[in-house]
Amino acid sequence: MKLREGPASFVDGETIEVGGRRFRAKRIFVCVGSHPAVPPIPGLRDVDYLTNETLFSLDRLPESLIILGGGAIGCEMGQAFARLGTRVSIAHATSTSCRTATRRRGASSSRCSRRKGSR
Ligand SMILES: Cc1cc2nc3c(=O)[nH]c(=O)nc-3n(C[C@H](O)[C@H](O)[C@H](O)COP(=O)(O)OP(=O)(O)OC[C@H]3O[C@@H](n4cnc5c(N)ncnc54)[C@H](O)[C@@H]3O)c2cc1C
């Protein structure tokens, strides 16, 4: 396996270029990470919201924080900020958080988040 450091760009459907060198393969697997999608939540585009990419750039601890979405990452971030001293509220579309978990685990996670300081 060869490791070449640097930004890659496509030359054609079977060739990429990195640092002036070209690499060819029949198949090219793109795994360059992802960006948060901005969902069509009314009013969201009009406010200065944070995402998982900007949350960690805060230079001071916010006094309060609302997290939209109580999935795994929302719960994880909520708990982390609550433990650091921020007043955290999690808004979640269903009655239990961590929607990928089973209903029972989600309910238990909701209780756990409340104990750890999230509302
Ligand atoms: C807050 C948060 C918490 C998470 N916690 C967990 C967890 O506890 N457990 C878990 O399993 N997952 C967790 N995840 C998810 C996990 O981080 C991602 O699923 C994982 O990093 C994705 O890996 P990836 O290789 O697809 O992308 P990345 O890790 O983002 O790697 C992509 C790489 O591609 C490079 N790249 C981009 N463009 C180019 C280009 N043109 N040429 C060459 N290189 C390029 C980038 O520099 C980067 O190094 C978390 C994610 C977030 C946001």
The ligand as a Gaussian input file, in Angstrom:
#p B3LYP/6-31G(d) Opt

LIG

0 1
 C      -18.703000      15.303000      17.511000
 C      -18.472000      13.946000      16.879000
 C      -18.262000      12.847000      17.693000
 C      -18.057000      11.580000      17.122000
 N      -17.865000      10.505000      17.952000
 C      -17.652000       9.308000      17.410000
 C      -17.429000       8.152000      18.251000
 O      -17.421000       8.246000      19.485000
 N      -17.236000       6.945000      17.663000
 C      -17.261000       6.805000      16.291000
 O      -17.069000       5.692000      15.805000
 N      -17.449000       7.871000      15.486000
 C      -17.647000       9.096000      16.004000
 N      -17.868000      10.169000      15.195000
 C      -17.911000       9.970000      13.755000
 C      -16.515000       9.836000      13.210000
 O      -15.691000      10.914000      13.601000
 C      -16.648000       9.856000      11.694000
 O      -17.665000       8.956000      11.313000
 C      -15.340000       9.424000      11.056000
 O      -14.298000      10.289000      11.401000
 C      -15.504000       9.442000       9.561000
 O      -14.310000       8.939000       9.020000
 P      -13.917000       9.230000       7.554000
 O      -12.643000       8.505000       7.291000
 O      -15.089000       8.995000       6.667000
 O      -13.667000      10.823000       7.506000
 P      -12.559000      11.723000       8.256000
 O      -12.129000      11.122000       9.550000
 O      -13.123000      13.109000       8.256000
 O      -11.296000      11.650000       7.278000
 C      -11.345000      12.228000       5.982000
 C       -9.923000      12.608000       5.589000
 O       -9.905000      12.964000       4.200000
 C       -9.044000      14.078000       4.012000
 N       -9.372000      14.788000       2.766000
 C      -10.414000      15.636000       2.495000
 N      -10.371000      16.077000       1.213000
 C       -9.282000      15.500000       0.655000
 C       -8.679000      15.566000      -0.650000
 N       -9.176000      16.278000      -1.668000
 N       -7.549000      14.847000      -0.847000
 C       -7.030000      14.091000       0.132000
 N       -7.527000      13.989000       1.379000
 C       -8.651000      14.684000       1.625000
 C       -9.266000      14.938000       5.252000
 O       -8.170000      15.809000       5.466000
 C       -9.365000      13.840000       6.336000
 O       -8.096000      13.513000       6.839000
 C      -18.054000      11.438000      15.706000
 C      -18.253000      12.557000      14.891000
 C      -18.463000      13.807000      15.466000
 C      -18.675000      14.991000      14.555000

